[in-house]
Amino acid sequence: MVNRGLRQLLMVTSWPRDMPGLGDSANRVARLIGELSGGALTVEVAAAGERAPALGVFDAVSLGRADMYHAADYYWTGKSPAYAFFTAVPFGFSAQEQMAWIDHGGGQALWNELSAQFDIVPFQAANTGVQMGGWFKREIRSLDDMRGLKMRIPGLGGDVIRALGGTSQLVPGGEIFSALQSGAIDAAEWVGPWNDFQLGFYRVAPYYYGPGFHEPGGSLACGVNRQVFESLSTEHKAIVRAACEATHHWSLGAFHWHSAEHLRILTEEHNTRLARFPDDVIRAAGAASRDILADIGRRDNLSRRIYDSWIAARRALPAWSDAAEGGYYTMRTTAG
Amino acid sequence: MVNRGLRQLLMVTSWPRDMPGLGDSANRVARLIGELSGGALTVEVAAAGERAPALGVFDAVSLGRADMYHAADYYWTGKSPAYAFFTAVPFGFSAQEQMAWIDHGGGQALWNELSAQFDIVPFQAANTGVQMGGWFKREIRSLDDMRGLKMRIPGLGGDVIRALGGTSQLVPGGEIFSALQSGAIDAAEWVGPWNDFQLGFYRVAPYYYGPGFHEPGGSLACGVNRQVFESLSTEHKAIVRAACEATHHWSLGAFHWHSAEHLRILTEEHNTRLARFPDDVIRAAGAASRDILADIGRRDNLSRRIYDSWIAARRALPAWSDAAEGGYYTMRTTAG
């Protein structure tokens, strides 16, 4: 008989309470753990700032002040630059490609090794799907229009914008609208139609560029304190992992459904103009991205091994993606 | 305290034992149920023919001779034509779109209602992703080349081929190779590069057409006998559902990884020629598909409500799919 003593864990998250898609997914992981364990293992969810700051959840879990986090692992590139590969990188993997690399192409073992340095056990625990390129106050007609552009875009996407001659700024989600409205910034990316609609960017920036090249699939993580994880029974370890996998499945459908719904609302009811980046912007961004990612691979031994594994998958997966989902969507349009 | 008595369930499947992707997924659902329940609920997996014929698993579960099945629900269109919508239909949903409709667009409630008529509770339990169009002994240059074509393609895909002037035949997986080799058939579809490679079709048919229009995402189901499901504790009900969702996540990555790997082997090591259907074939197939699906919606009241829900999602989802994954794969190719 397994020990059925009751136990409660604390999950700290980087999301505002009940944030669509992201907070929802954290809540679902927590709820599932309780349900699957028949209430023997329950999880209390803390929104950003309640028990740890949004970007402080990693340290809280690493140091044992909380049991697990739900966040985007590329927030931790200050700990190791290779963390970017486990959320999203420019011109990197779609959600299905990321699932392929992590679960079947060696990604999980490298992710485990990286996070073990910080006493954390990581799991895929949600995915936003392809993110949009952002809201622009004026049209981008060619690469020249990127020069001097002031854009809210964090992380490696920001590095690419700087390589194209723009400037990247970190503006918290709640302040993007007023920064766009005042002209303090010319453009801003956030997530996609579902989350972007809620923040009202369509009221101050008419051009919605997409898809984005910077986050072709935002893979979100649940990181569990290693000592806490190791103290769990075999059954409860399996429950934590399955709750994350089941929520990953659920979230990808949720983002697809609600993104379609809100894209329609934006274009049909709010005159949002969908636009695609010009080819010269795409090619310049592609070249800059390759250099930026290769540079990560030169930082330290583990980053090198992660980069090598990622680049092998990056060479292998697109031929199938293009022949399969990519080719299918094109063919379906042809069919009318 | 929940009742922790030991219980074993029998899962009958439509797959040969350990068949890559499909049998693997059935095995994983079964294993997870055991792990998540700490061994209180275990599942014995029977391959096709062991405890029920491949296409007899539905009746076995419906009549209570087995507890659950793992199969493709479009095998049961003889019970209700609307079952097709819960696996794949021509020019229908990709895996992500199917996940969106089932989990977030009302699909699951309709699927539950359909299967309740047969005392079955259905869950999404794996997905093949986009399937290929098939292996052809000669090139298809225009719609004219479809006339008289003898193709192994079951279900609604076969109805489309017949509407284009060809003939569709049912040939079991194990007999496709020799039927192609002997010239008894001119073409055959099976699944995709991973499963097709194993059966060796590349040795007798040089043209590999893709993507297919007939199954843009093969959603596989786990159906549980309703009395059995209702007899489970709340905890064990949640475990069955989560095991299916977690396996759906896992399988989609598996098919993506191994399809890419085998597409490379086929094209680089076996001279397989990848080809796309000509536009006139695609447009004619699209028109035929619309008629065939609309006809299902006229069969009975529940089929009508399923068709209406599906067609609403079919109108809503592609705009996002094209802007997101579709647009991204094109953009990534442009970036080089």
Chai-1 contact restraints between the chains, C-beta under 6 A:
chainA,res_idxA,chainB,res_idxB,connection_type,confidence,min_distance_angstrom,max_distance_angstrom,comment,restraint_id
A,V2,B,G38,contact,1.0,0.0,6.0,A-B,restraint_1
A,E35,B,A238,contact,1.0,0.0,6.0,A-B,restraint_2
A,L36,B,L36,contact,1.0,0.0,6.0,A-B,restraint_3
A,L36,B,A238,contact,1.0,0.0,6.0,A-B,restraint_4
A,L36,B,I239,contact,1.0,0.0,6.0,A-B,restraint_5
A,L36,B,A242,contact,1.0,0.0,6.0,A-B,restraint_6
A,G38,B,V2,contact,1.0,0.0,6.0,A-B,restraint_7
A,G38,B,E235,contact,1.0,0.0,6.0,A-B,restraint_8
A,F91,B,R332,contact,1.0,0.0,6.0,A-B,restraint_9
A,F91,B,A335,contact,1.0,0.0,6.0,A-B,restraint_10
A,S94,B,E325,contact,1.0,0.0,6.0,A-B,restraint_11
A,Q96,B,L252,contact,1.0,0.0,6.0,A-B,restraint_12
A,Q96,B,H256,contact,1.0,0.0,6.0,A-B,restraint_13
A,M99,B,G253,contact,1.0,0.0,6.0,A-B,restraint_14
A,A100,B,G253,contact,1.0,0.0,6.0,A-B,restraint_15
A,A100,B,H256,contact,1.0,0.0,6.0,A-B,restraint_16
A,A100,B,W257,contact,1.0,0.0,6.0,A-B,restraint_17
A,D103,B,W250,contact,1.0,0.0,6.0,A-B,restraint_18
A,D103,B,G253,contact,1.0,0.0,6.0,A-B,restraint_19
A,H104,B,G253,contact,1.0,0.0,6.0,A-B,restraint_20
A,H104,B,A254,contact,1.0,0.0,6.0,A-B,restraint_21
A,H104,B,W257,contact,1.0,0.0,6.0,A-B,restraint_22
A,G105,B,W257,contact,1.0,0.0,6.0,A-B,restraint_23
A,G129,B,A324,contact,1.0,0.0,6.0,A-B,restraint_24
A,V130,B,A324,contact,1.0,0.0,6.0,A-B,restraint_25
A,V130,B,E325,contact,1.0,0.0,6.0,A-B,restraint_26
A,V130,B,Y328,contact,1.0,0.0,6.0,A-B,restraint_27
A,G210,B,A323,contact,1.0,0.0,6.0,A-B,restraint_28
A,P211,B,A324,contact,1.0,0.0,6.0,A-B,restraint_29
A,P211,B,G327,contact,1.0,0.0,6.0,A-B,restraint_30
A,P211,B,Y328,contact,1.0,0.0,6.0,A-B,restraint_31
A,P216,B,Y328,contact,1.0,0.0,6.0,A-B,restraint_32
A,E235,B,G38,contact,1.0,0.0,6.0,A-B,restraint_33
A,A238,B,E35,contact,1.0,0.0,6.0,A-B,restraint_34
A,A238,B,L36,contact,1.0,0.0,6.0,A-B,restraint_35
A,I239,B,L36,contact,1.0,0.0,6.0,A-B,restraint_36
A,A242,B,L36,contact,1.0,0.0,6.0,A-B,restraint_37
A,A242,B,A242,contact,1.0,0.0,6.0,A-B,restraint_38
A,A242,B,A246,contact,1.0,0.0,6.0,A-B,restraint_39
A,E245,B,A246,contact,1.0,0.0,6.0,A-B,restraint_40
A,E245,B,H249,contact,1.0,0.0,6.0,A-B,restraint_41
A,A246,B,A242,contact,1.0,0.0,6.0,A-B,restraint_42
A,A246,B,E245,contact,1.0,0.0,6.0,A-B,restraint_43
A,A246,B,A246,contact,1.0,0.0,6.0,A-B,restraint_44
A,H248,B,H249,contact,1.0,0.0,6.0,A-B,restraint_45
A,H249,B,E245,contact,1.0,0.0,6.0,A-B,restraint_46
A,H249,B,H248,contact,1.0,0.0,6.0,A-B,restraint_47
A,H249,B,H249,contact,1.0,0.0,6.0,A-B,restraint_48
A,W250,B,D103,contact,1.0,0.0,6.0,A-B,restraint_49
A,L252,B,Q96,contact,1.0,0.0,6.0,A-B,restraint_50
A,G253,B,M99,contact,1.0,0.0,6.0,A-B,restraint_51
A,G253,B,A100,contact,1.0,0.0,6.0,A-B,restraint_52
A,G253,B,D103,contact,1.0,0.0,6.0,A-B,restraint_53
A,G253,B,H104,contact,1.0,0.0,6.0,A-B,restraint_54
A,A254,B,H104,contact,1.0,0.0,6.0,A-B,restraint_55
A,H256,B,Q96,contact,1.0,0.0,6.0,A-B,restraint_56
A,H256,B,A100,contact,1.0,0.0,6.0,A-B,restraint_57
A,W257,B,A100,contact,1.0,0.0,6.0,A-B,restraint_58
A,W257,B,H104,contact,1.0,0.0,6.0,A-B,restraint_59
A,W257,B,G105,contact,1.0,0.0,6.0,A-B,restraint_60
A,S259,B,W320,contact,1.0,0.0,6.0,A-B,restraint_61
A,A260,B,A316,contact,1.0,0.0,6.0,A-B,restraint_62
A,A260,B,L317,contact,1.0,0.0,6.0,A-B,restraint_63
A,A260,B,W320,contact,1.0,0.0,6.0,A-B,restraint_64
A,L263,B,A319,contact,1.0,0.0,6.0,A-B,restraint_65
A,L263,B,W320,contact,1.0,0.0,6.0,A-B,restraint_66
A,D279,B,T334,contact,1.0,0.0,6.0,A-B,restraint_67
A,I282,B,M331,contact,1.0,0.0,6.0,A-B,restraint_68
A,I282,B,T334,contact,1.0,0.0,6.0,A-B,restraint_69
A,I282,B,A335,contact,1.0,0.0,6.0,A-B,restraint_70
A,R283,B,A335,contact,1.0,0.0,6.0,A-B,restraint_71
A,G286,B,A335,contact,1.0,0.0,6.0,A-B,restraint_72
A,G286,B,G336,contact,1.0,0.0,6.0,A-B,restraint_73
A,A316,B,A260,contact,1.0,0.0,6.0,A-B,restraint_74
A,L317,B,A260,contact,1.0,0.0,6.0,A-B,restraint_75
A,A319,B,L263,contact,1.0,0.0,6.0,A-B,restraint_76
A,W320,B,S259,contact,1.0,0.0,6.0,A-B,restraint_77
A,W320,B,A260,contact,1.0,0.0,6.0,A-B,restraint_78
A,W320,B,L263,contact,1.0,0.0,6.0,A-B,restraint_79
A,S321,B,Y329,contact,1.0,0.0,6.0,A-B,restraint_80
A,D322,B,Y329,contact,1.0,0.0,6.0,A-B,restraint_81
A,A323,B,G210,contact,1.0,0.0,6.0,A-B,restraint_82
A,A324,B,G129,contact,1.0,0.0,6.0,A-B,restraint_83
A,A324,B,V130,contact,1.0,0.0,6.0,A-B,restraint_84
A,A324,B,P211,contact,1.0,0.0,6.0,A-B,restraint_85
A,E325,B,S94,contact,1.0,0.0,6.0,A-B,restraint_86
A,E325,B,V130,contact,1.0,0.0,6.0,A-B,restraint_87
A,E325,B,E325,contact,1.0,0.0,6.0,A-B,restraint_88
A,G326,B,Y329,contact,1.0,0.0,6.0,A-B,restraint_89
A,G327,B,P211,contact,1.0,0.0,6.0,A-B,restraint_90
A,Y328,B,V130,contact,1.0,0.0,6.0,A-B,restraint_91
A,Y328,B,P211,contact,1.0,0.0,6.0,A-B,restraint_92
A,Y328,B,P216,contact,1.0,0.0,6.0,A-B,restraint_93
A,Y329,B,S321,contact,1.0,0.0,6.0,A-B,restraint_94
A,Y329,B,D322,contact,1.0,0.0,6.0,A-B,restraint_95
A,Y329,B,G326,contact,1.0,0.0,6.0,A-B,restraint_96
A,M331,B,I282,contact,1.0,0.0,6.0,A-B,restraint_97
A,R332,B,F91,contact,1.0,0.0,6.0,A-B,restraint_98
A,T334,B,D279,contact,1.0,0.0,6.0,A-B,restraint_99
A,T334,B,I282,contact,1.0,0.0,6.0,A-B,restraint_100
A,A335,B,F91,contact,1.0,0.0,6.0,A-B,restraint_101
A,A335,B,I282,contact,1.0,0.0,6.0,A-B,restraint_102
A,A335,B,R283,contact,1.0,0.0,6.0,A-B,restraint_103
A,A335,B,G286,contact,1.0,0.0,6.0,A-B,restraint_104
A,G336,B,G286,contact,1.0,0.0,6.0,A-B,restraint_105
